Amino acid sequence: MPSRMEKRKPQVQSQRQNRQKQDAKSLKRKREQASLEQLQDAVDQFDPQTADMTKFSSLPLSPPTASGIEASHFQTPTDIQARAIPAALKGRDILGAAKTGSGKTLAFLVPVLEKLYRSQWAEYDGLGALVISPTRELAVQTFQVLTKIGRFHSFSAGLVIGGKSLKEEAERLGRMSILICTPGRMLQHLDSTSGLQVDNLQILVLDEADRIMDMGFKSAIDALVEHLPRERQTLLFSATQSRKVSDLSRLSLKDPEYIAVHESAAASTPESLQQHYLVTPLASKLSTLYGFIKSNLKSKILVFFSSGKQVRFAFETMRHLRPGVPLIIF
């Protein structure tokens, strides 16, 4: 029959192990807090005027973001990134204007990740960041960049662009920290999805705001902004600054920093970008597209159509014709 001493020994060992685990967790939390305080001090003391802005490594970024940028092979910030990211890191609202293809996506995704990281955002804190894009295609591209530079973060991210039932999307929304969406679809969820909490939203991004306005989403954006908390950071980017964009900025931004890197340019697209077009009869469009794809088998090609039905029809047609390249449908 075991003695009392023998019975008590495993209990003492178990208590000692629990105490060691608690001490380890407490030490880890203290280290994380000290690291966050150091990062915040670095942001507060950072001066873009004197810093070397030719490298991303010069920015006061968290280790997960810095590692994601390096792993994605981004080294030198573009003009809009070098000017917008430091201001956004300091918590300023941004009204940014730069040409298409100038790197605006990274200019707002880096501050989004840093805002949530420094806030120690967790799964149960609700939605922390909302990025609104004018089209599905642009939203998908933005999401792809986010998954690359944010690969070392633990935030959950979602893409809300339609194509699925509201119920299917709603089941995932309650667990998301970052959402990238189109205006109309997001407004639908705000009106009908009970599990979507936006009361704690930390940062709102309006990407390609000029296109959002030109596509007739002004009323949707106005209604969407009404759902969001007033105390938040807002970043608004566009290729041009129209009257509609100015009206939107007055509605959404507080004392913003205006950053324009191509203000004197004659066009809103990069000078090195080559654009061509071909007028084709309706009956010849698919054969022309097929010929173009066959002539550019080593290139990545993105094809846009005016409706989902046309996308499906062209996809099925090309799949049977087998042009010699992998096909994917969005």
N, C-alpha and C positions, 0 to 999 in steps of 0.2 A: 504493500500500500504506500503511495507516494506521500512524502512528508509535506508540511505546509511550505517549507522553504523551496521545495522543488516546484510546487504549484505557483508560487509567487514569482519565481525567476522569469518565466516567459512573459508575465504581465509587465514586469519591470523593463524587460528588453523592448517590448512593444511600445511602452510609453516613451522610452528613450528614442526609438526610431521615429515616432510621431513628432517628438520635440525637435529632432534633427531636421525632419522634413519642413516643419513650420519655420525653423530658423533659416533654412535654405531659401524658402519662398520669400521670407521677409527681407533677406539680404538681396535677393534678385530684384524685388520691388524697389529697394533703396537705390540699387545701381541704375535701374531704368529711370527712376525719378531724377537722379543726378545727371544722367545722360541727357534727359529732356531739358533740364535747366541749362546745361551747357549749350545745347543746340539753340535754345531760345536766346541766350546771351549772345551767341554768335550771329544770330539773325538781327538782334537789336544793334549790335556794333558794326554790322556789315555796311559798308559805304560803296555803292556802285561807282561813284565818281573816282575813287582811288583804287578800287579792286581791278585785278586783271580779268576782264570779261571775255577773254578769248577762249576760255576753257570752262566746261561745266564743273570741273573739280574745284574751281574757285568759289562756287556758290555754297552757302551754308545749308547743306541738305542732310537729311537723315541717312544713315547707312543703307536702309533698304532702297530708297530712291536713288541714291548715288550708285549703288551696285546695279540697279535696273537700267539706268542710263548707260553705264559702262558696258553692260552685257548686250545692250541694243546697239552698240557701236556709235552712239552720239558723243561727239567730242567737243565740237565748236558750236556755241549758240549762234543762231541767226540774229539779225538786228532786233526783231520783235521779241525774241526770247531773252536776249541780253538786257533789254529795257523793261519788259513786262514782269518777268519772274521775280527780280529783286523787290519791286514795288508790291507785288502780290504777296510775297513772303512776309512782308511787314504789315499785311492786313489791309492794304489800301484797295478800294474799288478801282477797277481798271476799265477805261474806255479805249480800246485798242483798234487801230486801223492799219492794215497791212495787206499787201497783194496776196491773192490766192497762190498757195505754194510757198509762202514765206516762213512757214513753221509755226503758225498760230496754235496748232493742236498741242504741241509740247509746251507752249507758253502758258496754257491754262491747266494742263493735266499735272504738271509738276507742282504748282501751288495747291491743287486739289489734294494730292497725296500728302503733301506736307501739312496742310491744314488739319487733316484728320489724324495724321500721325502725332502731331504736337498736342492734339486734343485727347489723345489716347482713346480714340473712337473704338467702341466694341459693338458686337453684333446686336445687342439688345438696346443700343442707343437710338435705333431707328435710322432713317435716311439722313446721311450726313452731307452728301454732295449730289447735285442734280445738274446734268449737262444736257442742254437742249440743242438739237441740230435740226436744220430745215428739212433734210431728206433722209430716207432710210440708208441710202448708200453712204452718206457722210457719217451717219451715226455708227454704221458698221466699221468704217475706217477708224473712227475715233476709239471705238471699243478695242480694236485690234492693237492700236498704239498703247492704250491703257494696259492691256494684258502683258505687253512687252516690258514697259518701264516699271510696271507695278508688280512684277512677278515675285519679288521678295517681300512684299507686304502681305498681311493676313486679311485685308479687307475683302469683303464679298462685293462683286460688281455684277450688274445686270444690264441687259439691252432690251428696251421696250419700244418696238417700232411697228407693232401690228403683225398681221400674218398668222397670228394664233388667236384663240379665243381669249376674251378678257379673263375668264376664270382660270385658264392655264397660267397666264402671266401673273394674275393676282396671287396665286399660291406661292410664288417665289419672291414677290415684292417685299413682304414683311421682313425678310432676312437680309436685304441688300443694304450695304453702306453707301454705294455709289451707283447711280442710275444714269444711263445715257439713253436719250429718248427723242422722239419727234413730238412736236407741240400738241397736235390733236389727240394722239394716243395717250399722252401723259394726262391731259385734261380729263379724258374718259375715266382713267383710273382714280384721279383725285375726286371725281364726282361719285364713283360707284364702288371703289375698293375700300372696304372698311378697315382692313389691316394695314393700310399704308399711312404711316405716321410721318408728317413733315414738320412738326412743331419744333424740332431741334435742328433743322437744316442749318448747316454751317456755311455752305458756299453754293452759289448759283452761277452757272456759266451759260451764256447765250452765245452760241457759235454761229458765224455767218449771219449776223442779225439783219443785214441788209436783204439777204435772200429770204429770211423768215418773213420780213415785212412785205417784200415783193410778191410772195406766194399767197398773201392774203391771210396770214395767221395772226394779225394784230389783235383781233378780239380774243383769240385763244390764249395768246401770251398775256394779255391784260387780265383775263380771268384766272390764268394759272398763277400769276404773281400775287393775286389777291389771296390765294390759299397759303402762301408762304409766310414765314415769320419775317418781321421787319428787321430784326437784329440778325443780319447775315452779311457775308461778303459777297459781292457780285462782280463778275468779270464779263464784259461784253466785248466781243470781237467782230469785226466786219471788214470787208474789202473796201467799202466806200462808206462815207458818212452822209447819208441822205437826211431829209427832213424827218422822215418816219423813224429813222434810227435815233435821231436826236430826241424826238418825243419819247421813244422807248427808254432812252438813257435817263431822262428826267424822271420817269416813272420808277425805274428799277435801281438806280445808283445813287449813292450818297457821297458828295464831294469827291468825284472820281479823279484819278490821274489820267490825263489824256495823253496817249502814246501813239504817234503816227510816224511811221518810218518811210512811207512812200508818198507823202502828201503832195509833192510836186510832180509826181509821175503822171503821164498822159493817159495810161491805162491801168486797170486794176489787176492785170495779170503780169507775171514776170516777163522781162524783155527777151529772155532766152527761150521762152515757151513758143513752140511752133504750132500753129493751128491751121487746119485745112478742112475743107468741106466739099462734098460731092452731092449734087442734086440728082436723085435717082427716082425713076418711075416706081410707083407702088408695086407693080408686078415683078420688078427686078431687085427689090430690096434684099431679100434673103440670099439670092444668088450673088449679089454684090458683096454682102457681108461674108458669105462663105469664101469667096475669092480673096477678100482682104485677110481673113484669118489664115488661109493657106499660104499667103504671101509673107506672113509675119509669125511663123511657127515658133520662133525663139523669143517672142515678145509676150509680155503680160497684157491682156486686152480686157477692158471693162466696157460692156455694151449696155446702154440704157434704152429702155422702151417706155412708152407713155402709159402702159397699164400692166397689171399682173398677168392678165390673160395672154397678152402679146409675149411677155417674158416666157411663160410656160410653153406657148406654141413654138417660139423660136428655139427654145432649149430642146424640146422633143425632136424638132426637125434636124437640128445640128447633131443631136445624139445619134440619129439614124444615118446621117450623111458621113459621120466620123471624119472630122477635118484633120485629126492627127494630134490634137491637143486635149488635155483634161478639161472637162466642162463642169462648172458649178453654178447653181442657181441661187439668187438671193430674193 
